[in-house]
């Protein structure tokens, strides 16, 4: 993103160490602390903040309104927090984000002009006399996205209309030759009673045109019930994956946790979720946990960091004022055999005795640290007393072939669905029928996560259809599950999202929120009209896009 800045003075040069005085970060972003800093012109890769003892005066102005001011003749300087905030792996608490040489723009100040007037005196750097510097910048932020409220009457109308037009179009194609012959025989124009020509109706638009016309369909004015719950899905991107060489289009300082930790928590809070499913959370994201806990959330367990192993995992946050936890599990496939209450060895064996899933493939899950720690929660809505299941997943990716990745994902999903069945059975919320040997439940189920595959791939098709046939060199393998899932975003008139992850090398829809047939999707957070450029950026802290859906629970039939 391009920004403009103005420095009304030149850099300090009256020294053997010529320096450049700058703002850092160079582009102000909402919620990210900014300070007055400098770098040696001989080494612009190392930026240091000025200690307050070097600041004669400092004024921060928003649209000509002074919002923060310091004058050394009136105030006692304090130690700088710059290094602790931007270059330390440990996070400062949200209450300690204030310092004299530190300003944190708020969401209310977004898109406004920030002016910084600072007077510096630093003998060590050759600024022997009080020297003024001025900077002018626009404060940047992420886009404010709309909520699309689903109107099922209109959705059903459009879906039926589309089906009817497809059928008619097919019939026309089949009878095309007959119609051409009839047109040759009846070339007379149709006349009305006054003898004027009646224009022929326009031809049916192609199916693609019909679909694209839905993009102009307005959001409903229907009021969402006050007992609805909002589900947020967001892969926040672990630091171990933010390599500057891969994301060279993003400033390197914006790729790392000390910067991103100030964007992610407030961005999540802005979307007001009751349940927040996050992936790629590292134990070092302590400010994220602290800020959300201070805002009324609690969260699932965090794995302790081991000295020689890097962990990233799924963590689920939930609003304690609205959600009661009955049972929660951190599903760690490395230790899954130690938890028969989740899945028995016999159940695991039943999944690993075919031509696709065998002992060798199962062993990969037992030993990898990659995308291998998920959450399953049995929760209760305090307002409705409805119990429901939330599964937070980040399916495997990292094998030598795509087929192996997809097979491992199916194995993970099958194991998770068996765990869900076991939890429901243990709490008498579901059971197997004796007649058709099918598992039945009236309990709402949500599966949210980064699936590392899209609508055309195995896991999506498996969840949406309930069964999947996989052709292998050794024959056909069939998979089935008893639940009826649908992707929340597939209910949008435009259909499933085209992308939830955008980088220079990849663009696709890998994040989804699946719900079963006991849930009604009320609204969806819009995505595609707000994003087009590669992620991450200085305002978007992940290469994934936050998605969200508001849901209600359908009442059980008596």
ABEGO torsion letter per residue (X at the ends): XBBBBBBABBBBABBABBBBBBBOBABBBBGBBBBBBBBBAABAABBBBBBAAABABBBBBBGGBBABBBBAAABBBBBBAAAAAAABABBBBAAAABBABBBBBBAAABGBBBBBBBBBBBAAAGBABBBBBBBBBBBBBBBBBBBBBBBAAAAAAAAAAAAAAAAAAAAAAAAAAAAAAAAAABABBBBBAAGBBBBBBBBBBBAAAAAAAAAABBBBABBBBAABBBBBBBBAEBAAABBAAABAABBAAAABAAAAAAAAAAAAAAAGBABBBBBGBBAABAAAAAAAAAAGBBBBBBBBBBAABBBBBBBBBBBAAABBBABBBBBBAAAAAABAAABBAAAAAAAAABAABBAAAAAAAAABABGABBBBBBBBBAAAGBBBBBBBBBBBBGBABAAAAAAAAAAAAAAAAAAAAAAAAAAGABBBBAAAGBBBBABBBBBBEBAGBBAABAAAAAAAAGBBBBBBAAEBBBBBBABBBBBAAAABAAEBBABABBBAABBBBABBBBBBAABBBABBBBAAAABABBOBBAABABABBBBBBBBBBBBBBX
